Amino acid sequence: MSQIVKDSKEIEDYYNQHLEVLRRIHHLIKQRIKNKRQITYSDIIGFISKQNLKSEVYTQIIVWCNYNIRKGNFFIDF
């Protein structure tokens, strides 16, 4: 397998590895916007950066969000 395919499979696995953290962030964002619109991957990135959350977990979540945006997916569904 090429390195790009391996990397993309690893990035897709970030979702399963950090599902609880993603659900918590999703819930907090949902409360802030009061269900006025769908939550986007960029909302998650913005939340992490505004809250100044720094760890390997949050870095992987940001990479996963960017990956999905580049694939053309903008809205997150749980």
C-alpha positions as CSV (number, residue, x, y, z in Angstrom):
1,M,0.0,0.0,0.0
2,S,1.2,3.5,-0.7
3,Q,2.1,5.8,2.1
4,I,-0.8,8.2,1.2
5,V,-3.4,5.4,1.5
6,K,-1.9,4.3,4.9
7,D,-2.0,7.8,6.1
8,S,-5.6,8.4,5.0
9,K,-6.7,5.2,6.7
10,E,-4.9,6.2,9.9
11,I,-6.6,9.7,9.8
12,E,-10.0,8.1,9.3
13,D,-9.4,6.0,12.4
14,Y,-9.0,9.1,14.5
15,Y,-12.8,9.4,14.6
16,N,-13.1,6.0,16.4
17,Q,-10.2,6.7,18.7
18,H,-11.5,10.0,20.0
19,L,-15.3,9.5,19.7
20,E,-16.1,10.5,23.2
21,V,-14.0,13.7,23.0
22,L,-15.7,14.6,19.7
23,R,-19.1,14.0,21.2
24,R,-18.3,16.3,24.1
25,I,-17.0,19.0,21.8
26,H,-20.1,18.6,19.6
27,H,-22.4,18.9,22.5
28,L,-20.7,22.1,23.8
29,I,-20.8,23.7,20.4
30,K,-24.4,22.7,20.0
31,Q,-25.3,24.5,23.3
32,R,-23.4,27.6,22.2
33,I,-25.2,27.9,18.8
34,K,-28.5,26.8,20.3
35,N,-29.3,24.4,17.4
36,K,-29.7,27.3,15.0
37,R,-27.6,25.5,12.3
38,Q,-25.7,22.4,11.6
39,I,-22.2,22.0,13.1
40,T,-19.3,22.0,10.7
41,Y,-15.9,20.6,10.9
42,S,-14.5,24.1,11.0
43,D,-16.6,24.8,14.1
44,I,-14.8,22.0,15.9
45,I,-11.4,23.4,14.7
46,G,-12.4,26.9,15.9
47,F,-13.6,25.6,19.2
48,I,-10.4,23.8,19.9
49,S,-8.2,26.8,18.9
50,K,-10.4,29.3,20.9
51,Q,-10.3,27.1,24.0
52,N,-6.5,26.7,23.6
53,L,-6.8,22.9,23.9
54,K,-3.4,21.4,23.3
55,S,-2.6,17.7,23.3
56,E,-2.0,15.0,20.8
57,V,-5.7,14.1,20.9
58,Y,-6.8,17.6,19.8
59,T,-4.1,17.8,17.1
60,Q,-5.4,14.5,15.7
61,I,-9.0,15.8,15.8
62,I,-7.9,18.9,13.9
63,V,-6.2,16.8,11.3
64,W,-9.3,14.6,11.0
65,C,-11.5,17.7,10.5
66,N,-9.2,19.1,7.9
67,Y,-9.2,15.7,6.1
68,N,-13.0,15.7,5.9
69,I,-13.1,19.3,4.7
70,R,-10.7,18.5,1.9
71,K,-12.9,15.5,1.0
72,G,-15.8,17.9,0.5
73,N,-17.6,17.1,3.7
74,F,-18.5,20.2,5.7
75,F,-21.2,19.2,8.2
76,I,-20.5,16.7,11.0
77,D,-23.1,14.0,11.9
78,F,-23.1,11.8,14.9
